[in-house]
Amino acid sequence: MASVAASGETEKAARTKAAGAFSAFERMVAWRYLRSRRKEAFISVIAGFSFVGIMLGVATLIIVMAVMNGFRTELISRILGINGHMIIQPIDAPFNDYAELTKKFAAVPGVRMALPLVEGQTLASGRGGAGSGALVRGVRPEDLEKLNEVSSNIKSGDIVGFASGQGVLVGSRLAAQLGLSAGDQITLISPEGDVTPMGVNPRVKSYPVSGIFEIGMSEYDATIIYMPLEESQNYFNADGIVQSIELFVDDPDAVDDLRPLIETAAGRPILVTDWRQRNQTFFSALQVERNVMFMILTLIVLVAALNIISGLIMLVKDKGSDIAILRTMGAGSGAVMRIFFMTGAAIGIVGTIAGVLLGVLVCLNIESIRQFFSWLSGTVLFNPELYFLSELPAEMSLSETLSVVGMALVLSFIATIFPAWRASRLDPVQALRYE
């Protein structure tokens, strides 16, 4: 009889050993603990809240990071689409030889275009005497055609009048504010006008609006007027000179490598600034905001992981007798720990996957969702007057999405370790005694 019992114990131990870690038996028990029963309804509610918390936390992180990435990318593309990557300004003498310098700079390897520029602040007025401050940028017609952000986004009119040296191009928001359309006259008033015995009189001159452009960045669409270079030189008393030469390069991140080549090509003292220096404060603020948002939203996932801990601890306490029976049947402490680890990890894994799917779905339809909530609330969400862009952008990054997924899974796995360890340390004798 004793030999039969001994052989049975040996066979049971062999089956347990053969099952191995994360066996089908362990997975089956973990799955049974995940399913809802009437007396375990409260535990199931906690598990449901944990799942929803992780899903919403992961989705929110993905959506927010995608929107901030899209916001930065759109701003960079719009800003660098009409502004040079490198700005060359004179030091000792004005650029009266700008045509020759432009050819030299354009011949430098890596430089896509060199654009001589005259800029000046004016007061623009249209129909009914409405006025607004404007920035006039004087460029050559052939250079304007190469600025695709402008030449490819003419909403009304054309650039024929501009190319002939007569008309000007006006931003869409500025045109709307002044009540202008293509073919109308716009009046520009410059404080740097004609010198008379009575002093300097403001210069007032009207120009036909050749076309209206829309870049999609409200700050530019509401302030910029493009004028033919020669006319802008006459208007701002800058005959034969330009204030600066802007360079557009193939790789904006490689401007440091091009700097010595540009200085050599100039053959004279020049001041070179790049797009990073001009926009350093703006993009630094964006980066800081992005990092802070990531840390704050990570707390959502952390709170959901803490819910996993509380739910599993209550499950361990409720399943004390089951754990004791498993231990008496030959399941080791490692098997019990793995069972409860899989129970908690399953919530984290499924919640993370659902969060990724929800985040991707929202990112792909972010503009439609914005328009729907704007219609539902009757207010303008993401006002372009405040946020510079006319549409809400979203650009997902694979590396950032993977980091969010990894962070959520790590927090979920860490949250399951303590309850699973506590279950593995449960004494079966004590558990059955007080059952």
C-alpha positions in Angstrom: 0.0 0.0 0.0 2.8 2.3 0.9 4.6 1.5 -2.3 1.5 2.4 -4.3 1.2 5.8 -2.5 4.9 6.4 -3.1 4.6 5.6 -6.7 1.6 7.9 -7.0 3.5 10.8 -5.4 6.4 10.1 -7.7 4.1 10.2 -10.8 2.4 13.4 -9.6 5.8 15.1 -9.0 7.0 13.9 -12.4 3.9 15.4 -14.1 4.4 18.7 -12.3 8.0 18.8 -13.3 7.2 17.9 -16.9 4.7 20.7 -17.1 7.4 23.3 -16.8 7.1 27.1 -16.4 4.0 28.8 -17.9 2.5 25.4 -18.8 -1.0 24.9 -20.2 -2.2 24.1 -16.7 -0.9 27.4 -15.3 -2.4 29.3 -18.1 -5.7 27.6 -17.7 -5.9 28.5 -14.0 -4.8 32.1 -14.7 -7.6 32.4 -17.3 -10.2 31.0 -14.9 -9.2 33.7 -12.3 -9.7 36.4 -14.9 -13.2 35.4 -15.7 -16.0 37.1 -13.7 -18.1 35.2 -11.2 -21.0 36.4 -9.1 -19.1 36.4 -5.8 -16.0 37.9 -7.4 -17.9 40.8 -9.1 -16.0 43.5 -7.1 -12.6 42.0 -8.0 -13.7 41.9 -11.7 -14.7 45.6 -11.5 -11.3 46.5 -10.2 -9.7 44.5 -13.0 -11.9 46.3 -15.5 -10.9 49.7 -14.2 -7.3 48.6 -14.4 -7.8 47.6 -18.0 -9.6 50.8 -18.9 -7.0 52.9 -17.1 -4.1 51.3 -19.0 -5.9 51.5 -22.3 -6.7 55.2 -21.9 -3.3 56.0 -20.5 -1.5 54.4 -23.4 -3.9 55.9 -26.0 -3.6 59.4 -24.4 0.2 59.2 -24.4 0.3 58.1 -28.1 -2.2 60.8 -29.2 -0.5 63.7 -27.3 3.0 62.8 -28.4 1.7 62.4 -32.0 0.0 65.8 -32.0 3.1 67.5 -30.5 5.3 65.8 -33.1 3.0 66.8 -35.9 2.8 70.3 -34.5 6.6 70.6 -34.5 7.0 69.1 -37.9 4.4 71.4 -39.4 5.8 74.5 -37.9 9.3 73.6 -39.1 8.1 72.9 -42.6 6.1 76.1 -42.7 8.8 78.3 -41.1 11.6 76.8 -43.2 9.3 76.8 -46.3 9.4 80.6 -46.6 12.4 81.5 -44.4 15.9 80.7 -45.3 17.9 78.1 -43.4 20.8 80.5 -43.3 20.6 84.2 -43.2 23.6 86.2 -44.5 23.8 89.9 -43.5 26.6 92.5 -44.3 29.0 93.8 -41.6 31.2 96.5 -43.1 29.3 97.5 -46.3 25.8 97.0 -47.7 25.1 94.2 -50.2 25.3 96.4 -53.4 26.9 93.4 -55.2 24.1 91.0 -54.1 23.6 89.6 -57.6 27.2 88.4 -57.7 27.1 87.1 -54.1 23.9 85.2 -54.8 25.6 83.3 -57.6 28.6 82.5 -55.4 26.4 81.2 -52.6 24.2 79.2 -54.9 27.3 77.5 -56.3 28.3 76.1 -52.8 27.6 72.4 -52.6 24.6 71.7 -50.4 22.9 75.1 -51.1 19.6 74.7 -53.0 18.8 78.4 -53.5 20.1 81.8 -52.6 17.5 84.5 -52.3 18.3 88.3 -52.0 15.7 90.0 -49.8 14.4 93.4 -48.8 12.1 93.6 -45.7 10.2 96.4 -44.1 7.3 97.1 -41.8 4.3 98.9 -43.2 0.7 99.8 -42.5 -1.6 98.2 -45.0 -5.1 99.4 -45.7 -7.8 98.2 -48.0 -11.5 98.8 -48.5 -13.3 101.0 -46.1 -10.0 102.3 -44.6 -9.4 99.2 -42.5 -5.7 99.0 -41.6 -3.3 96.4 -40.3 0.4 96.1 -39.7 2.2 94.1 -42.4 5.7 92.8 -43.3 6.7 93.5 -46.9 9.2 91.0 -48.3 10.8 92.1 -51.6 12.0 89.1 -53.7 12.8 88.4 -57.3 9.9 86.8 -59.3 12.1 83.9 -60.3 12.9 83.2 -56.6 9.3 83.4 -55.6 8.4 80.7 -58.1 10.9 78.4 -56.3 9.2 79.1 -52.9 6.7 76.3 -53.2 5.0 77.1 -49.9 3.9 80.4 -51.6 3.7 79.8 -55.3 1.9 76.5 -55.0 -0.7 77.9 -52.6 -2.2 80.8 -54.5 -5.9 80.7 -53.5 -7.1 83.4 -55.9 -5.5 85.4 -58.7 -2.0 84.5 -60.0 1.6 85.6 -60.0 1.5 87.2 -63.5 1.2 90.7 -62.2 3.9 90.0 -59.6 6.2 88.7 -62.3 5.7 91.8 -64.4 6.8 93.9 -61.5 3.5 95.6 -60.8 1.3 93.6 -58.4 1.8 92.2 -54.9 0.9 88.9 -53.2 -1.1 89.2 -50.0 -1.7 86.5 -47.3 -5.2 85.2 -47.1 -5.9 86.3 -43.5 -4.6 89.8 -44.1 -6.7 90.0 -47.3 -9.8 88.9 -45.4 -9.1 91.4 -42.6 -8.7 94.3 -45.2 -11.6 93.1 -47.3 -9.4 92.5 -50.4 -9.7 90.1 -53.2 -7.5 89.6 -56.3 -7.5 92.7 -58.5 -8.2 95.2 -55.7 -5.9 97.9 -54.7 -3.9 97.7 -51.4 -2.4 100.9 -49.9 0.9 100.6 -48.1 2.2 103.3 -45.7 5.9 103.3 -44.7 7.3 105.7 -42.1 10.6 105.8 -44.0 9.5 108.0 -46.8 10.6 111.0 -48.7 12.9 113.6 -47.1 11.5 117.1 -47.4 12.5 120.5 -45.8 9.7 119.8 -43.3 11.1 116.4 -42.3 10.5 112.9 -43.4 7.1 112.3 -44.9 5.6 108.8 -44.7 5.5 107.1 -48.1 2.0 106.1 -49.3 1.6 104.0 -52.4 -1.1 101.7 -53.8 -0.5 98.4 -55.5 -2.8 96.0 -57.3 -3.3 92.7 -55.5 -2.0 90.1 -58.1 -2.9 87.1 -56.0 -3.8 85.9 -52.5 -1.7 83.0 -51.0 -2.4 80.8 -48.0 0.5 79.0 -46.4 -1.6 77.5 -43.6 0.3 79.2 -40.8 -1.9 82.1 -39.4 1.0 84.3 -38.3 2.3 84.4 -41.9 -1.0 84.5 -43.7 -2.0 87.5 -41.5 1.1 89.6 -41.9 3.2 88.9 -45.0 3.0 90.8 -48.4 5.3 89.8 -51.2 6.6 92.6 -53.5 8.9 92.5 -56.5 12.5 93.1 -55.4 13.1 96.2 -57.5 9.8 97.8 -56.4 10.6 97.1 -52.8 14.0 98.7 -53.2 12.4 101.9 -54.5 9.7 101.8 -51.9 12.1 101.4 -48.9 14.8 103.7 -50.3 17.2 100.8 -50.8 18.2 101.4 -54.4 20.6 98.8 -55.6 21.1 97.0 -52.3 19.4 94.2 -50.2 19.3 93.8 -46.5 20.1 90.1 -46.5 20.6 87.0 -48.6 18.7 83.9 -47.4 20.1 80.5 -48.3 17.9 77.3 -48.6 20.0 74.2 -48.1 19.4 70.5 -48.8 19.9 69.4 -45.2 18.8 72.1 -42.6 20.5 70.1 -39.8 23.8 70.4 -41.6 24.1 74.2 -41.5 27.1 74.1 -39.2 29.1 72.2 -41.9 28.2 74.8 -44.5 29.0 77.9 -42.5 32.8 77.9 -43.3 32.1 77.3 -47.0 29.7 80.2 -47.1 32.1 82.5 -45.4 34.8 81.6 -47.8 32.5 82.1 -50.8 31.5 85.5 -49.6 35.1 86.8 -49.7 34.1 89.6 -47.3 33.0 90.0 -43.6 29.5 88.7 -43.2 27.2 87.8 -40.3 25.7 84.3 -40.6 22.8 83.1 -38.5 20.7 80.0 -39.0 17.1 78.9 -38.5 18.0 77.2 -35.1 19.3 80.5 -33.7 16.3 82.5 -34.9 13.8 80.0 -33.5 15.7 78.6 -30.6 13.4 79.9 -27.8 10.3 78.7 -29.7 11.5 75.1 -30.4 13.1 74.8 -27.0 9.7 75.6 -25.4 8.1 73.0 -27.6 10.6 70.3 -26.5 10.2 71.1 -22.8 6.4 71.0 -23.1 6.6 67.7 -24.9 8.8 66.1 -22.2 6.7 67.4 -19.3 3.5 66.1 -21.0 5.1 62.7 -21.3 5.9 62.6 -17.6 2.5 63.8 -16.5 0.6 61.4 -18.7 2.7 58.5 -17.6 1.0 58.9 -14.2 -2.2 57.7 -15.7 -0.6 54.4 -16.6 1.0 54.3 -13.2 -2.3 54.7 -11.4 -3.8 51.9 -13.6 -0.9 49.7 -12.6 -1.6 50.4 -8.9 -5.2 49.2 -9.5 -3.7 45.9 -10.8 -1.9 45.6 -7.5 -5.0 46.1 -5.4 -7.1 43.9 -7.6 -4.6 41.0 -7.4 -4.1 41.3 -3.6 -7.9 41.0 -3.2 -7.9 38.1 -5.6 -5.1 36.3 -3.7 -7.0 36.8 -0.4 -10.2 35.4 -2.0 -8.4 32.5 -3.5 -6.5 31.4 -0.4 -8.2 28.0 -0.3 -7.6 27.4 -4.0 -3.9 28.2 -3.6 -3.7 25.8 -0.7 -5.4 23.0 -2.7 -3.0 23.7 -5.6 0.0 23.5 -3.3 -1.2 20.2 -1.8 -1.7 18.8 -5.3 2.0 19.4 -6.0 2.1 22.9 -7.5 5.2 24.6 -6.3 5.4 28.2 -5.0 6.9 29.1 -8.4 3.9 27.8 -10.2 1.5 29.7 -8.0 3.6 32.9 -8.5 3.5 32.4 -12.3 -0.3 31.9 -12.3 -1.0 35.2 -10.5 1.7 36.9 -12.5 0.0 35.9 -15.8 -3.4 37.0 -14.4 -2.1 40.5 -13.7 0.1 40.7 -16.8 -2.8 39.7 -19.0 -4.6 42.9 -17.9 -1.6 45.0 -18.7 -0.9 43.4 -22.1 -4.5 43.5 -23.3 -4.9 47.0 -22.0 -1.8 48.2 -23.8 -2.8 46.6 -27.1 -6.2 48.2 -26.9 -4.6 51.5 -26.0 -2.3 51.3 -29.0 -5.2 50.5 -31.3 -7.3 53.4 -29.9 -4.4 55.8 -30.1 -3.7 54.9 -33.8 -7.4 55.2 -34.7 -7.7 58.6 -33.1 -4.4 59.9 -34.7 -5.5 58.8 -38.2 -8.8 60.7 -37.8 -7.7 63.6 -35.5 -8.9 66.4 -37.8 -12.4 64.8 -38.3 -12.7 64.3 -34.5 -11.7 68.0 -33.9 -14.3 69.2 -36.4 -17.0 66.9 -34.8 -16.4 68.2 -31.3 -16.2 71.8 -32.6 -19.7 71.2 -34.2 -20.9 69.5 -31.1 -19.8 72.2 -28.7 -20.4 75.1 -31.0 -16.9 76.5 -30.4 -13.7 76.6 -32.4 -11.3 73.9 -31.0 -7.7 74.5 -31.9 -8.2 78.1 -33.0 -5.6 78.9 -35.7 -5.4 82.4 -34.4 -3.8 81.0 -31.2 -2.0 77.8 -32.5 -0.6 79.2 -35.8 -1.8 76.2 -37.9 -5.2 75.9 -39.6 -5.5 72.1 -39.0 -4.7 69.9 -36.0 -1.6 67.8 -37.0 -0.7 64.3 -35.8 2.5 62.5 -36.7 3.2 59.1 -35.0 6.7 58.1 -34.3 7.5 54.4 -34.2 10.2 54.8 -31.6 8.0 56.8 -29.3 5.1 54.4 -29.7 7.3 51.5 -28.9 8.7 53.4 -25.8 5.1 54.0 -24.6 4.2 50.3 -25.1 7.4 49.2 -23.3 6.8 51.6 -20.4 3.2 50.4 -20.0 4.2 46.7 -20.1 7.0 47.2 -17.6 4.8 49.1 -15.1 2.1 46.4 -15.5 4.6 43.6 -15.0 6.2 45.3 -11.9 2.7 45.8 -10.5 2.0 42.0 -10.6 5.2 40.9 -8.9 4.3 41.7 -5.3 0.8 40.1 -5.3 2.1 37.1 -7.1 5.0 36.7 -4.7 2.5 37.1 -1.8 0.4 34.3 -3.3 3.4 32.0 -3.6 4.3 32.6 0.1 0.9 31.6 1.3 1.0 28.7 3.8 -1.5 26.0 2.6 -2.0 24.7 6.2 -3.0 28.1 7.5 -5.2 28.8 4.5 -7.2 25.6 4.9 -7.4 25.9 8.7 -9.3 29.3 8.5 -11.4 28.4 5.5 
